[in-house]
Amino acid sequence: MRKLAAILALIAINSLAISQNDWNWHQKHYFADSSVNEAGVWMNGHYELLSNHLTNEVVNQVIFDGKITRGATAYLDDLSSDSYTRLSAGTQGSMWFRSARKGSWRWLFGVGYNDVAYAALRTGVVQLYLRGNGPYEDQTMELGSSFLTYHSYQSAGIGFEKSTAKTSWGLTAHLIKSSRYANLNMGYSELYTAPYGTSVEAELAVQYDATNTSQNKLGAWYGTGYGINAFFQHQPTSKSPIISFQVKDLGQIFYEGADRYRVVDSFAFNGVEVENILQLDDSLISGGDLDSIEALIGLKESHPFVRAALPANIQINYIFPLGERISVNLSLRQFIRFGMPEISAGMAIRTTPWLTLEPTIRAGGFSRFDLGLSAAINVNQRFQLIVKSEQFERLIAPKKSTGQYLFVGGQLKF
């Protein structure tokens, strides 16, 4: 449990990136600002910790207390081990410069960082980590198939945008320097604990890849890769709805000599009391030495070349005005290789020429159901600041809510 707490805290202290085209529909949605020909700088930072099962009470204990109480995780006993617990946790940030439009073309230059984990774990894995196997005696806990992927990298990119009166499209390419990578994959795996913990039987098919962690993230360079973002936006007239289509984080990172640990085996302990399989000790073997559970199963270690795919995803936005002061944004996002579809909606209300408020709602994806509020400030159509927050449920109902989200972005036009 301590290891899991440390991992989650590391992820939380250090989310999906805003692409180079989002500034365009942001300024039209929040401020009805159609002036897009100037040069400018767009900056953003993003934090999220979303899950369909891990409550904000558990997350708050990890971040602020450094430990998780058994009372906070008791609700996990009511969940089926065969269900899935989804998680998206981390931060992302970027800064992009766009040149003034010359004719129909402009250049894009930017840098960014990514420190985020995605997981789709059988709930049995979460129950085992947070509760041990004691509460699930005489049950078979489903552990696979499951995955958890963690990327931490920095990037620099260049691209272009081409626009006409109705349409704009573009492409950016990124060089990636990876400072951390970890990937856990579990195939068919299960754990059975007999009544009173007198025996434990397990089938495991697990592979874990990871880079070194001895250097700090800024200085470490364990992998090199590329990423590609592409976007297309169409608006027939200045008063018409906007349709925006984006492909984000399409690419790979390559690691030479990553650490790999692999187990494909079955094992059983009989005639002993095993209340928590994660806390095995020498009592299991009379007169023997047991450093860890790895000593009892077929653990294999290697250092292969690893090709890791980025978490590519597709996002579609449909923005339409309701009169002069209201704009509605409908969004659909789907990761290409994993995850559930995420649907969100927001209604931007321009209370004054310089202030816009937007209640938001989100469902699906890695979370369940989240409510939020955004505020946007516009100074002379030159400096624009947007803050999006989904922190209220965490404060009001921490034992039931499962999402935290905070975004700050802004642009300066030249």
Buried (B, 14 or more C-beta within 10 A) or exposed (E): BEEBBEBBBBBBEBBBBBBBBBBBBBBBBBBBBEEBEBBBBBBBBBBBBBBBBBBBBBBBBBBEEEEBEEEBBEBBEEBEBEBBBBBBBBBBBBBBBBBEBEEEEBBBBBBBBBBBBBBBBBBBBBBBBBBBBBBBBEBBBBBBBBBBBBBBBBBEBEBBBBBEEEBBBBBBBBEBBBBBBBBBBBBEBBBBBBEEBBBBBBBBBBBBBBBEBEEEBEEBEBBBBBBBBBBBBBBEEEEEBBBBBBBBBBBBBBBEEBBBBBBBBEBEBEEBBBBBBEEBEEEBBEEEEBEEBEEBBEBEEEEEEBEBBBBBBBBEBBBBBEEEEBBBBBBBBBBBEBBBEBBBBBBBBBEEEBBBBBEBBBBBBBBBEBBBBBBBBBEEBEEBBBBBBBBEBBEEEBEEBBBBBBBBBBBBBE
